[in-house]
Amino acid sequence: MRRTLRAGLLAFAVVAWAGCSSAPSYTSIDLGRDLNPDTLKRYEAEWQDMRKEGHAEGMATLEDTNWWPSGILLYYRRATVMRVEGPEGTKYHVMSGQGFGPLCLLYASSTHSTYTAKGERQSGMAMDSVLLGMLAMIHSSDSKLPDGTKEESTSMHLIHHILNVHEMDSHTYWSFLTMPNPVGFETCSDHSGHSGMDTHRHGPTAPAEATVQPGRK
């Protein structure tokens, strides 16, 4: 029995380790404020490293943490930093989320913010879900208007969306349960309308015009 238990724990540890992204791990930042100079320098350095290795696409994953195997049973952590070059210049899309319990059933939270090349925060979205939304689900969003004022909105739900399909610009996130959750995937198309996956030194990843939260209206 003990050997079986040890073997099971070892197997789980190996799978959990294998699920971690090969990209530089995500460094936590305050998603409610502008990016500080040190964070911008780190993002630029990561981008320059990718350029030196031949990556010249308009979208790139600078940092990524994805603990999907452990999330199936216990704890899920997903956080990414996307650099996007578009008609409006360079933007950074940062998402950080975590969930507890099998398939994040007990509690899940996710926050996403968009920044300009200067580190100014333009918009943000957040989600909190308890018992897959059956007990409670809270969505909030905010954006900076052209005149500089801040527009905010909040909504609460008691029935979870079993199938979530959320699209924003060229980025789409599909999920069969609440976000964040291992049971989900991303698709995208670049600014020229070509659909596909962005592959570079960190392996296949889903580049995003905006990293989005499933379960949002």
Buried (B, 14 or more C-beta within 10 A) or exposed (E): EEEEEEEEEEEBEEEBEEBBBEBBEBBEBEBEEBBEEEBBEBBBEBBEEBEEEEBEBBBBBBBBBBBBBBBBEBBBBBBBBBBBBBEEEBBBBBBBBBBBBEBBBBBBBBBBBBBBBEBEBBBBBBBBBBBBBBEBBBBBBBBBEEEEEEEEEEEEBEEBBEEBEBBBBBBBBBBBBBBBBBBBEBBBBBBEEEEEEBEBEBEEBBBBBBBBBBBBE
